[in-house]
């Protein structure tokens, strides 16, 4: 039986997947989109400018796929989370950290999750998504970049955690 927490997690995932499918199908160029009457018509034009797979959607997708499930079942899927960590270890670039806990090995997943949870991400257009984590009071800081070419692969790695969750719930 699905709990309210499970339902919230799944609905967040479904919404993220819907955005991805709308982007893949060029929804903003569809007749259906053209016929849509927006409550605020200027927003329709702005949406055309930024597209479905924009920076705001990237942040929402990361929150839905990284922050929410990490709080819900961070210890239940160690193999899947290890794969995400391994991915970040390989693909993150320009990493700088002053966190004492990051010696001898940086916990990328914790830092990226914190950056997303606190909306400390930025973008270098056509290049990278940049994550920053900072521990208030200690002055410890972390930053890393993920090339945009790897962003979809990163989301797919996070999706594997959700797939494992769904499989377990259906057993």
C-alpha positions in Angstrom: 0.0 0.0 0.0 1.3 3.4 -1.0 1.8 5.9 1.8 1.2 9.6 1.4 5.0 10.1 1.3 5.3 7.4 -1.4 2.6 9.1 -3.4 4.2 12.5 -3.2 7.5 11.1 -4.3 5.9 9.3 -7.3 3.9 12.3 -8.4 7.0 14.4 -8.3 8.7 11.8 -10.5 5.8 11.6 -12.9 5.7 15.4 -13.3 9.4 15.4 -14.0 9.0 12.6 -16.6 6.1 14.5 -18.2 8.3 17.6 -18.7 11.0 15.4 -20.3 8.4 13.9 -22.7 6.9 17.3 -23.5 10.4 18.5 -24.4 11.2 15.4 -26.5 8.0 15.8 -28.5 8.5 19.5 -29.2 5.3 20.3 -27.3 5.8 24.1 -27.6 5.6 23.7 -31.4 2.4 21.7 -31.3 -1.0 22.7 -32.5 -2.3 21.9 -29.0 0.1 24.4 -27.4 -0.9 27.0 -30.0 -4.6 26.7 -29.1 -4.0 26.9 -25.4 -5.3 30.0 -23.7 -3.0 31.1 -20.9 -4.4 33.0 -17.9 -1.4 35.3 -18.3 -0.9 35.4 -22.1 2.6 36.9 -21.8 3.8 33.8 -20.1 3.1 31.7 -23.2 5.6 33.8 -25.2 8.1 33.6 -22.4 7.7 29.8 -22.2 8.4 29.7 -26.0 11.6 31.6 -25.4 13.0 29.4 -22.6 11.6 26.1 -23.8 10.4 23.2 -21.7 13.9 22.0 -20.7 15.0 25.3 -19.1 17.1 26.1 -16.1 14.0 26.3 -13.8 12.8 22.9 -14.9 16.3 21.5 -14.3 16.2 22.7 -10.7 12.7 21.3 -10.2 13.7 18.0 -11.7 16.8 17.8 -9.5 14.8 18.6 -6.5 12.2 15.9 -7.4 14.8 13.3 -8.2 17.5 14.0 -5.7 16.3 15.9 -2.7 12.9 14.3 -2.1 13.9 10.7 -2.5 17.1 11.1 -0.6 15.1 12.2 2.4 12.6 9.4 2.0 14.9 6.4 1.4 18.5 7.4 1.4 19.6 4.1 3.1 17.3 1.7 1.2 19.2 1.7 -2.1 22.9 1.8 -1.5 23.9 0.3 -4.8 21.9 2.8 -6.8 23.2 5.7 -4.8 26.7 4.4 -5.1 26.3 4.4 -8.9 25.1 8.1 -8.7 28.1 8.9 -6.5 30.5 7.1 -8.9 29.0 9.0 -11.8 29.6 12.3 -10.1 33.1 11.3 -9.1 33.9 10.7 -12.8 32.0 13.6 -14.5 32.2 16.5 -12.1 34.8 19.0 -13.0 36.4 22.1 -11.5 35.8 20.8 -8.0 37.0 22.8 -5.0 36.3 21.9 -1.4 37.4 23.1 2.0 35.2 20.7 3.9 37.3 18.7 6.4 35.0 15.7 5.9 36.0 15.6 2.2 39.4 14.2 3.0 40.4 11.7 1.8 37.3 11.3 -0.4 34.7 13.9 -1.5 31.0 13.0 -1.0 29.7 14.6 -4.2 26.2 13.3 -3.8 25.8 15.0 -0.4 27.2 18.3 -1.7 25.1 18.3 -4.9 22.0 17.4 -2.9 22.6 20.3 -0.5 23.2 22.7 -3.4 19.9 21.7 -5.0 18.0 21.8 -1.7 19.2 25.3 -1.0 18.9 26.5 -4.7 22.6 27.1 -4.8 23.0 26.2 -8.5 23.8 28.3 -11.4 24.4 27.7 -15.1 27.1 28.5 -17.6 24.9 28.5 -20.8 25.8 25.7 -23.2 28.5 24.5 -20.8 27.7 23.4 -17.3 25.5 23.4 -14.3 27.4 24.6 -11.2 26.7 23.4 -7.7 27.8 25.2 -4.5 27.5 24.0 -0.9 28.5 26.0 2.1 28.3 25.2 5.8 27.3 28.3 7.6 29.4 29.1 10.6 32.4 27.2 9.6 33.3 28.8 6.4 33.6 25.4 4.7 32.8 25.5 1.0 32.4 23.2 -1.9 31.8 23.8 -5.6 31.7 21.7 -8.7 30.5 21.8 -12.2 28.7 19.1 -14.2 28.9 19.5 -18.0 25.5 20.0 -19.5 26.3 17.2 -21.9 26.2 14.9 -18.8 23.1 16.3 -17.3 20.6 13.9 -18.9 22.8 11.0 -18.0 22.9 12.3 -14.4 19.1 12.4 -14.3 19.0 8.9 -15.7 21.3 7.7 -12.9 18.9 9.3 -10.4 16.0 7.7 -12.1 17.5 4.3 -11.3 16.9 5.0 -7.6 13.3 5.6 -8.4 13.0 2.5 -10.5 14.4 0.4 -7.7 11.9 2.1 -5.3 9.0 1.4 -7.7 10.0 -2.3 -8.2 10.2 -2.8 -4.4 6.8 -1.2 -3.9 5.2 -3.4 -6.5 6.6 -6.6 -5.0 
